[in-house]
Structures are given as structure tokens and as C-alpha cells.
Amino acid sequence: MAIKRYFSDENVIRIKDDFRFLFNFINKTYGEFDFAIRDNYFNIYYKGNSLAKVVPDKSGNYNIYFHKDFFIGTKAYASGLYIPSSLKGDYFKATVLKAKLHSFLKQEHLFEIASRIKKRHYGEEIDFEQSLITDNLDRDDFVFIDRQITDKVLRRKRLDLLALKKVNGNNYQFLVCEVKLGNNKELKKKVAAQLNGYIIHIKKYFAEYKHCYEKQFQQKKEFGLINPSFKNINIIEPVSGIIIVGSYSKMAESQIIQLNKLYPFIQVKKFANKM
């Protein structure tokens, strides 16, 4: 299977029971924090940056991984609510018992770790990507279902965002999204070629992507993390793509014109900050 970004049926029940407090917290932040499902584990994101990776183990506990720069020295680090293990590279592993999850991942701890991420500041492009997700919450017709998507075939290549666009009823289509600022020199050719490659890739493995994201939609709906009223959806072809360009309008104009000539079948949507 090329892609598997959902929980097993057993882990869905477990995650739903053990992390209700986290789902409630994430929903109250209106997109600042995000819950991203991977292959039987999940990431907590803060403004587009991974804050923690949470992996259920067979004993009923959870292994939670933090970047050392964001975790060591915090109140969560000093809490004594976890079993520590040795540092592996840049990541600290904390094993947390089910009974201590809420105390360990409480708001105070998450906000302190998030404040360290915010100080590092990973750039305008991630900020723009985050604003797109935040400003499109609670929609029935359009859902950003996943971010930083890769699979066993793509390996280290990652597409920015994957959306589901409603066609009719509970039928949706994939919209592959690449996000760039208008001053990005890669906008002219490289981004369009990458996006075209991702579209071709998803078309080739459509059955697997369809299965993966129908499952992920169902699970996020069960957790109360997405808005559409449907419990289940049907993802249909075709697959389309869009380049979303933000700010620096004058710098972007000439590149967008060339993009439209070279790749007329790829949509380009431009956002400006005009008053």
C-alpha cells in the first residue's frame, strides 16, 4: 500500500477515549493547533510546525516525541508525569501512562512549548499556509484534510496541502495544493512541475489515496475535528491541482502569466493584502 494515514479500528476507539480533552482544546484554538493523523500515530501541529508526535504502544501507554529545543527546560519536561528515555538525535521521547495524559498535555504545557516554536519563526510561507487552513474551517464544501503529505513511493517529497472539494451530496474530489509567496523564485516553473507530478502520482495510486482519505475523513469526523455533516464520504475522480499565491502581488504577476502559459490546466489563485 502506497499510503496509509489513518488509525486501525482498535486505535480509533482508544484515541477517541483517551484524547477527548485534546480534541476539545484543538477546536477552541480555531486552527492555531491542529491534529494530523499519520500511520497509526498522530502529530500535534502549532501554526504549521510539529509540536509533538504521539504514538500508541501495545501496553496502553503513549510514546510522545518532542524536539529537544522546544521541550527541555519547560514545565512539561520538569513535571515528572512521564518515563523519560535517552535523547535520540534532536528528539526527546517521553512515555506517558493513559491516566496521566491530560495532566501532561494540558493547555499550560502546550502553550509553553508553542511559545518556543513561535520564537523560532519558520517563515512567511508557513504562516500563509496556516492562515489558509484557519480561514477555511467549518466548511461543508471544502476541507483541508491533510498537510505535509508523503507516501512510500514519494519518500522524502512532500506536497503542502491536500483538500477535499465537494461535488454534490457526499461526493468529493481531491484538490492538490501547493502554497507559495509571490516573491518565491520557484513560483515560475519548478512549483508547477512539482504540482503536476503530485497530481499524476495521486491519479496513478487513486484507489489507495481514496481509501486512505475516506478513512481519515471518517475518523476525524468521529473525533469531532471536521465540520461536514456526512459521517462518510465518497471520493471520486478527477484529481485537480491549484497553486495558491500570497502577497507580493507585483512580483508574482509576471510569474503567474508564464505559469498559465506553460501549465494552462493548473489553477492559480492569488491573494493580495490590498486595502
N, C-alpha and C positions, 0 to 999 in steps of 0.2 A: 504494500500500500504506500503510495507516494506521500500522502498527507493524513495525519491523524491529530487533530487539535480538539479533543473532547475527552470527557471522563468516561470510564467504564460505568455501567449501570450501578454497580456496587458503590463506586466512589461518588456518584451523583447524590445518592441518599446520604452518604457520610458527610460530604461537603455542605450540602444543604442544611443538615442538622447542626454541624459544628461551626459554621461561619455566618449564621443569620445576622449576628451583630456587625460583621464586616460589610455585608450587603446593605444593611441599613445605613451605615456610615458612608459608604461609597455613593449611595443615592442622594444623600444630603449634601454632598460636596459638588453636585451639578457638573460633574465631568473633570474636576481637578484630579481626583483619584479614579482609577479605572481597574477593572478586574478582567484579565485576559487569560482565557483558557488555552492550555497547551496540551501535550500528550500525557494525560493523567496527572497533571500538576497545573498550577496557575501562577501568574505574575500579578503583583500589585504595582500599578504604574502611578507615578505622580508627574503630572504635566508632561507626559510623553517619555519619561525616564523610569526604568525599572527600579522600584524601591525594594522589593523583596520577591524571591522565588519560593513558593510553598509546595512541598512535595509530601503527600501522604505516604507513610510507610506501613508495612504489613502488621505491625504491632498495635496500630491505632494511634500512634503519635504522628507528629509532623516535623519534617526537617525543613527549616527556614533559612534561606541563604541571603546575606546582605553584603554589599560592597563594604569593605573594611573602613573606607574613608567616611562613610555615611552612618556606620553603626558603632564602631568602637568609641567609647567615651560618652555615649548617650545614656539616658536613664533606662532605656530598654536593655542596653548592654550591662548596666550595673544592677539590674532588677533581681537577678537570681532566679528568674522564672523559667530557666531553660537549662538543658545539659549542653555545655559547650564541647566543641571538638576542635581539633587543630585547624589553623588557618591554611587554606589551600589557595595559593596564588593571592589574588586580591579579594577572595570571598571568605566570609566567616559563616560557619554552619552552626545553627542553634537548633537542638532537638527539643520540641515543646510538647508536653503532655496535653491531651484534649482538655482536661479540666482547667488548664492554665492559659489556654489560647486567648480568651477575651482579655485577661489581665495583661498579657504580653503584647498583644496587638491593639491595645486601647488607643483612643484618639490622641492622648498626650504623647505617647511614644511615636505614633505615625507622623504627627505634625513635626516633632523634633527632627526625625530622620528626613522628612520632606524639606525642612528648612535648610539642611545641609546640601541637599540636591539643588535647591534653588540658588544657593550662593555660588555653586559651580557654574551655573548657566550654560546650557549646551547649545545655545544659538537661536537666532530668529526663526529658522525654518521649523524647528521642533515646536517653538511657541505658536507658529502659524498653524501647524498640523493639529496641535492641541485645541486651538480656538475653533477649528472646523468641527472637531468632534463635539466640543462643548456646545456649540451653537446649533447642532443638529440632533440634540437629544429629544426624546419624547415624540418622535415622528413615527407614523404608521407606514408612510410611503417610501421611506428611505432610512436605512440603518447602517451605520459603520459597524460591521460585525467583527472586524479583527484588524490588528496593526502589526507591522514588522513581520510579515508573513514569509515563511520559507518552508521547504519540504525536503524530502530525502534526495530528490533529483536536483533541485535548485542549490542545495547545500548552503553555502555562505551568502548567496544572493538573497536579498530581501526586498519585497515590494512594500511601499509605505503603508497604504491603507487598502482594505477590501470592503466594499459596500454592497448592500443588497438593495436593489431598486424595484419597487412594486410595479407589476404589470397590470394585474387585475386579481380580485379575490385574494387568495393566499399564494399566488404565483409571483415569484421574484426572479430577477436576473442579477448576475454578478456585474459589478462595475469596479474595475481595477483602477486605483487612484495613485498617481504619483504627485507629490506635493513639492513645489519649488518656489522660491522667491524670485521676483522679477530680475534681480541683479545676479542670478546664478548663471555663470558662463556655460554650464552644461545644458541649459534650457533648450538651446537651438536644435541640436541633433541627438546628443547622447541620451537625454531623458526619453525622447520619443522612441528611439530604438530600443531602450530598456523596456518601456511600457509595452511596445509591440511584442517583444519577446515574452513578457509575462502573460499577455493575452493569448498568444499562441500556445504557451505552456498549459494554461488552465483549460483551453479548448481540448488539448491532447489528453489531459487527465480529468476531463469534465466529470465523469461518473464518480471519481474519488473525491473531488472537491465538492460536488453536490452532496454526497453522503456526509462528508465531514461537516459542512456548514449547516445542513439541515439539522444534524445532531447538536451542533454548538448553539444554534438558534433556540432549539427546544430546551437545552439546559440553561441558557441564560434567561429564557422566559420563566422557567421553573424557579430560578433564583430571584426573580423579580428585578432583573437588571436591564431589561429592554421593554419598550412600550407597546409594540403591536399587540392587538387583541388575539391574534392567532396563536394557538399552542404549537402548531406545526405548520411548516411552510413547504412549498414545492418550488425548487429552484430549476428554472428552465433556461435553455439557450435562446439567443446567442449571448456571448460574453462581449462586453464593451469596455472601453477604457477612457480615462479622462486625465489630462494634466491640469492641475489646479495651481494657478499662479497668483501669488500675493504680493502686493505693494510694488514699489519702484516701477510704476506704470510706463514711464517714458523709456526706461531701459529695456523693458520687456517687449514693447511694441514690435520692433524690427525682428526680434527672435520669433515671436508668435506668428508673424506673417510668413517667415520661412518654414516654420513648423507646419502651418496649414498647407503649404505647397508640397512639402515632402511627404506628409502623412495626413492627407485630407480626411481619412476615416477616423482619426483620433480627435476627440473633443478637447477643446482648450477653454477653460473658464478662468477669467481674470477678476481678481478682487482688488479694488483701489480704496485708498483712505481719503478720498476727496470729501471736502466739506460741502 
